[in-house]
């Protein structure tokens, strides 16, 4: 009996350190600090550019300036081009009145951009022409804010690009944080006086002409006024 008690006491003494180790002081159980999340910067998304086809267009929206909005493209105090824009309802639409159109109607925004008819210089050279200065300039047409209601359909007139740039596939189209960009990526440079038609679609009608467009060429940037949908999507 005495031997049994002695064995029990020895067992308790042996287990005590193990209990202390198991319980610990809590220092080893502290939660590991979670890494601080880093914001992910969305990369520009390449879009598939379709050819411009007038057969997809119906009646045009008529605003205070009529069915077309015309504006000069001014940079550094001179006109480097011009833009003519309009917005059309789907084909077979006789009258394009956004107030009478059903929700979800797709509107086609069309922008005809013409480079100034002047002799090419270092200032008006395109990205494909380095010019005497040895600098290479980007040539692009873009929105300056998010294209609300954009449904993914976008493109340009390939036949016009062939005439203006020497290559019908010379324009790449991307979306950068919702802004649409048509960029000249090849070809012989935009010929002075030549016109290229750019188009895209939105499920929102235009809010009105807005300075939400830019033309960049020859190291200069011109702000363009053209139809644009509201800055925010409507609340349902």
N, C-alpha and C positions, 0 to 999 in steps of 0.2 A: 504493500500500500504506500509506504514511504517512498519506495523507488518510483512508483507511478507518479506521485506528486512532484518528485524531483524532475522527472522527464517532462512533465507538463510545463514546469517553470522554465526549464531550459528551452523548450519549444517556443514559449512566449517570448523569451529574450532573443532568440534567433529571428523570429518574425518581426520584431519591432523595427529594426532598421529597414526591412523591406517595406513596411507600412509607411515609414517616413519618406522613403524614396518615391513610393506610389503617390503619396499626397503632395509632396514637394511644397515649395513656397509660391507656386503659381507662375514663377518667372519663365518657365519653359512652355507654359500654355498660352502665352500672350499671342493674340492674333497677328499674323503677318500682315504688314501694311500692304494694301492693294495698290498696284501701279496706277498712277494718274492717267486717265484716258486722254489720248491725243486726238485732236480733231482731224478727221480724214478730209483731205482736199480732193474734191471730185475732179478728175481729169477731163479735158474736153472729149466729147463723144462724137465719133465720126458718124455722119448720117448718109443715107443713100440718096443721091440727087437724081430726081426724075426730070425728064425733058418737059419743056413748057408746051402745053397743048390748049389752044383756045377753045377746042371743042368741049372741054370740061367746064367751061364758064357759062353762067346764065346771065340774067340781068345784073346791072351794076347798081350799087348804092349811090343815090344822089344826095349830095350834101350842099352846104352853102356855096361851094365853089363849083358845083355841078357834079358830073360823074367822074371827073379826074382832078387830081391835085397836082399842080406844077410848082416846082421850086428850084431856084439856082443852088448850086453847090459852091459855096464860097470858102476860100482858104487863103490866108495871108493877104487879104484885101483884093483878091481877084477871083473870077469865076473859073473853076477847074472842070466844071461839068454841070449837068442838070438832071433832074429826076421828075418823072411823071408817074403817078401812082393811082390805083383804083382798087376797089374791093368788089368782088362779085359773089352772087349767090350760086348755088349749084345749077347745072345746066337744066334747061327746060323751065326755068323760073322766069316768068314773064315780067314780074315786078319784084325788085329786091328792097323790101321794107323790113328792116330788122324787127320793128315793133309787131309786125304781123307774121313773122316767121316762127315756126315751132322751135321749142328748146332743143338744142343739139344740132341745129343747122350748121353746116360747115361753110365757112366763108374763105374765099381765096383772095389773098393779098398779092397784088402784082405791082412791081416796081421796075420801071424802064429807066435805066441809068445810061446817060450819054456822056462820054468824056469830051472835054472842050476841043473844038476843031482848031487846033494850033499845032505848029511844028513841035515835035518832041524835043525836050531839053532835059538837062540834068534834073530839074525840078519836077518834071512830069513823066520821067522815065518810070517804067514798071519794074516789078521785082525781077523780071527776066533780063532787064537791061541794066548793067552796072553803071553806065554813063561814065563821063570823063573823071568824076570824082572817085571812082572805084568803090562807091558804096552801093549796097543792094537794098532796095526799098520794097516793103510789102505793098501789095495791091489787094485791097479787100473791101467788101461792102458788108455792113453788120448792123445789128440792133445794139443799142446802148443800155437796154434793160431787158428783163426777162419777157419772153414772148408768151404771154398768158393765153391759155386755151390751145396752144400748139398741139396738133394731132399727129405729128411725125411726118407729114407729107410736105416735101420741100424740093426745090430744084431751080433750074435756069434753062434758058433757050440755048440748046447745044449748037444749032445752026448759026445763031448770032455769035456765040463764043468762037466758033470756027473762023468767022469773018474778022472778029475783033482781036482775037488772040492767036489765031493760026492753029488752034487745037480745040476741038469740040469737047474734049475731056479735061480741059485745063483748069477747071474750077473744082476745088474740094469744099465740102460743106460740113460744118461741125456745130455742135451745141456746147456752149461753155457756161455752166451754171444757169441754163435756161435762155441764154442769149444766142441768137443765130448768127453764124458767120459764113460768108461765101468768100473763099480765098483763092487767088490765082496762084497755082502751084506749078504751072508749066506754060509752055507756049512762047510766043515771040514778043509779048508785051501788048498792052491794050492800045490799039490804034486810035489816034486822035479823031474825034468825030464819030466813032463807032458806038453803037448801042447794044447793051446786053440786058435782057429781061430776067429778073429774079422773081421767084414766087414762093409762097408758103401758105399753109392753111391753119385756121384757128376755129374753134367752136364758139368764139366770141366775136361779135361785130365790132367795128372800130368805135372808139370813144370820140375820135376826131383826129385831125392832123396833129402830130406831135413831133417834137425834136428828139426822136428816139432812134435816129439812124445816123450812120457815119459812112463816109467814103474815105479810104486811105489810099493815097497813091503818090509816088515820088517823094516820100518823106513828109507829105502834107496831109492834114486831116480836115475834112469838111463835114460840118453837121448838116444833116438832111431832115427836112420836114415832110412827113408822109403819114398816112393813116396808120393807127395803132390801136389795139384793144386796150381796155382798162388795165391799170397797173395791178389790180387785185382781182382774183376770181370772185364772182358773186357768191354771197352766203345763201345756202339753201335753207 
